[in-house]
Amino acid sequence: MSRLFGSVRSRATLGATLVVAVALVAAGAAVLLSLRANLTGEAGTRAERSAQAVASELAARIPLDKLSGLDAEDVPVQIVDEDGVLLAASEDLERISGTGTAEVTPAPTRSGADDDRDRGDDDRDDDSGRSGDDESLEPGEIAQGASYTNGTATIDGDTEDYRFAAVEVETPDRGRLTVHAGSPLAAEHSAVGTALTAMLIGFPLLLGVVAGVTWLVTGRALRPVEGIRREMAAITASEDLRRRVPEPATHDEIARLARTTNATLAALEASVERQRSFVADASHELRSPIASLRTQLEVAAAHPELLDLDGAVEDTVRLQNLAGDLLLLARLDAGERPVGTRVDLAALAREEAAGREGVTVEAEPVEVSGSRGQLGRVLANLLDNAERHARERITVTVRREGGEAVVGVADDGEGVAEADRERIFERFVRLDAARSRDDGGAGLGLAIARDVAVRHGGTLTAGAAPAGGALFELRLPLAGAGRGAPRA
């Protein structure tokens, strides 16, 4: 059963069918009850008219054997006195129930003494259940309204269900009488039965149509999803991230899902290409110092007097620094979360600038939240970059600006062309003036600085300094600010 309804299509079909079924059952029950109530009410109205007609004749002192209402076909009539004694009934009536008087044969005519007997005190309830408050009728007056019951009657051998109405009348010569008249409920039963049969036949057909239409519509709506799934499976099997899933020419959720999936694939492709390029560039950068160091060691092994110890140490240090940079980039790419401690950028800037010639620090105390080591690495990389390009002077400023801490590192060198101000933050990128590995490094310093800034919820941009050189501006949220949480 779980596999049968394991798809969205089958669950949607089942849900829609169940909802429609509940609605149809509720609506059908309401229709049947309303139809039955209306038809029963109409039958009661007809029975009340018949009883009123007989009561009018009794009020007019028409003898019981002359009453025209007793001759009506399919209308059983009973006339009873206050004691519930049957005085008259329809001549073809054979059996009756539901009126409170099951007799169908009138009692013998009573004597005048019986007619003049005390009819009881005024607070006694009559046979129809009416209280003494209703016994204030004048002779010849008919009571307003009627009481209704359901029962059966057999007329000329045919037994049917009837709606009975009881009407009271005060006669001048016989006292208080009650007229029971019935109206057949055959039409009500027939109509209700016909409606029920139509519902029992029509509802399953309608539910079948609803289920079929829902199955087709959901299948058509989910067809693009299956296409997306197949294409994603093919991409996974082929490992070709250049492929994209089909995008439906619609503006619904599935089209947005396809566009988002393609955007994810594009980002994944770019990330993989970046990693491949990173590995290739790292291998290339590592090859040179390792080859140089090997050459020096091989020469030293053959001719110890030719050992360039200073060059070997320099290549080893450069190799060590490069390995450290690559390790830091790997940790940043892996999503390493910086430790959320308070760091005074002014103190950190003075610490990194100490011992460097031509560096001026203009700082006010500003605290941010993050890793002191990583932020120190950012300042060190910016100062190293400024030293390589400055002529005489480097200026470091630390200030508050709104809810941010701003660190600026400016030099008086040639600056960075506007077209290169973003490219210099790419990994292993060195501008023409810094192509020499000895002077320009491996091209990872600014890339590391920006990645650390981003991980701390900030930004690092390049611009023009007031003195005409380059200005690198680091912006970080202040400690405790809403944006201050380091990015994971």
Secondary structure, DSSP 8 states (H G I E B T S, - for coil): -TTTT-SHHHHHHHHHHHHHHHHHHHHHHHHHHHHHHHHHHHHHHHHHHHHHHHHHHHHTT--GGG-GGGG-TT--EEEEETT--EEEE-TTEEEEESSS----S------HHHHTS----TT---TTS--GGG----TT-B-SS-EEEEEEEEETTEEEEEEEEEEEEEETTTEEEEEEEEEE-HHHHHHHHHHHHHHHHHHHHHHHHHHHHHHHHHHHHHHHHHHHHHHHHHHHHHT-TT------SS-SHHHHHHHHHHHHHHHHHHHHHHHHHHHHHHHHHHHHHHHHHHHHHHHHHH-GGG--HHHHHHHHHHHHHHHHHHHHHHHHHTT-----EEEEHHHHHHHHHTT-TTEEEEE---EEEE-HHHHHHHHHHHHHHHHHH-SS-EEEEEEEETTEEEEEEEESSS---GGGTTGGGSTT---GGG--HHHHTTS-HHHHHHHHHHHTT-EEEEEE-TTSSEEEEEEEEBTTSTT-S---
